[in-house]
Amino acid sequence: MSKKAESWGSRVGLILAMAGNAVGLGNFLRFPVQAVQNGGGAFIIPYLVCFLLMGIPLLFVEWSMGRFGGKNGHHSTPFILDSMDKRKFWKYIGVFGIFTNVAVASYYCYLESWTLSWVWHSISGSFSGQTQEQVAGFFGDYVSLTTIEPIIFWIICLLLNTWILSKGLSGGVEKVAKIGMPLLIIFGVFLAYKAITLKAGEEGAILDGIAGLNFLWTPQFDTIWSAKVWLAAAGQIFFTLSVGMGSIHCYASYVKSKDDIALNAMSAGFMNEFVEVVLGSAILIPIAIGYLGIDKVVEMTASGGLGLGFKTLPFLFEQWGGFLAVFAGVAWFGLLFFAGITSSLAMGTPVMGFLKDEFGWKTQKAAWTFGLVVFLLGLPTVLFFNYGVFDEYDYWAGTVSLVVFALIEIILFAWVFGMDKGWKEIMDGADIKVPSIYKFIIKYVTPIFLGSVFIGSLPGIWDKITNKEIYQKIAETTDPKVIEELNTQMTFVNGSRIGLLLLWIAIAYLVYVAYKKRIKEGRFTS
Amino acid sequence: MNTSALITMITTEVIITAVTFYFFWRVLKTPPRPEEDSYSDNDEEER
């Protein structure tokens, strides 16, 4: 008797898993900061335009590519792309869909482990009675590995991810999504309520929580014509929807050809938008502004939302006192943990899909191999966090790679595979009628949008490659100790890039081996 | 809150919340297909 193929348990489970894949720490830490930095309420206009013209089309494209590949038993991008055209090189473009997941998971699991650790410290009262500087110092000591604790939490987090992945799609990933997503929303609603009802003069607050919302949502319409704002909006849509990664293709490849993808894609995509725009905007900034004032928060968000989320919020929660302070800490970091784990699990599945499809591995073996690879590749991000290794992984794998892959995949889908065939794929089994304007948008508008985002990022990429920022810092200092530190940082940064490049080449080699194996076994290739 | 911030926030959040709930309601309302589909829970129900 043949073993039953892996599948989703239920449609709601698939949508929650797909939404969980998209909902990440960025929904709560990155979106509000991007809004503050790019025109407040006016940011929402380019943001929503990018969602309609780039995000939704990419969701349709990735869901339908995934389901199309799944028909031929492909569950990862190398052979999904390979099945869409006769030319042989597409499978190597598909390498991005595995590379990104492995590389991002390598640093993302570390970030995820911080949330787990901060939940523990919220419960154990580590932040109780500490000053804001002490709480911030706790974070600095943590990432500097002054104790072994960060490594322990990181390994626990990796083991948890791997164990869940080893339980398969419906037995692991889907179950976590069904528990994690509702809990995340409950925690988010609680924190948003507390943030909005914050009153100046009560519990140490200097401003009403509403002042934060007012600051965040006041539109500065003069920013709307700025290319920088549009690039930031497009970038945010990319990160928030997890497009250009290969994980959506993988999840969708387990959907049968006559089942809907159009409504599923919309439902999961909008669920992510609800969490990001409605909940994400109502927590971090209103609480921070309520306690610290607008000027201080603007200054703090200049370096991103991570510091505010981990260094400042635990101190602010303490102002609520007693049980409420503990519960708020658990809710905030618990929410971030669920946002993180539902995303990191999605990063594991394409890698496992590849190993299972091409080398006949069982789910457990594939999961534990993924865990081991992520451990080995993640080690430098943990040990050398202060040398910029973590940021380097994030930039190349979590930013540049996504844009490159999304740009190429939409060209493949709309221009090589063909828009007529592509549209049929989107509409097959659809439970909603997708407006036919999207045929035009996918063919012309989205590629132009993505091309513009890519071209707009080129100066930044060049500055990164040439280490402009580090050289600038070296030029600005005369202290030999600082110069030595910056040179050491440059060595680690360059080493990270070489490591990532070698990873891409190694995956490409595995794809080549798999291709040869397929030919030898007479299995389907393009 | 000033009027422009209030209008921007309420308009955006109401639209996004309404569309999110509408699509999710459509998912819940759509009955499973009679033939074998992608979801193992539906297979078990048919047994």
Interface residues (C-beta under 8 A of the other chain):
Chain A: K4 S7 W8 G9 S10 R11 V12 G13 L14 I15 G40 G41 A42 I44 L48 S170 I210 L213 N214 L216 W217 T218 P219 Y254 V255 K256 K258 D259 D260 L263 N264 M266 S267 F270 M271 E273 F274 V277 V278 S281 D431 I432
Chain B: M1 N2 S4 A5 L6 T8 M9 T12 E13 I16 T17 V19 T20 F23 F24 R26 V27 L28 T30 P32 R33 E35 E36 D37 S38 Y39 S40 D41 N42
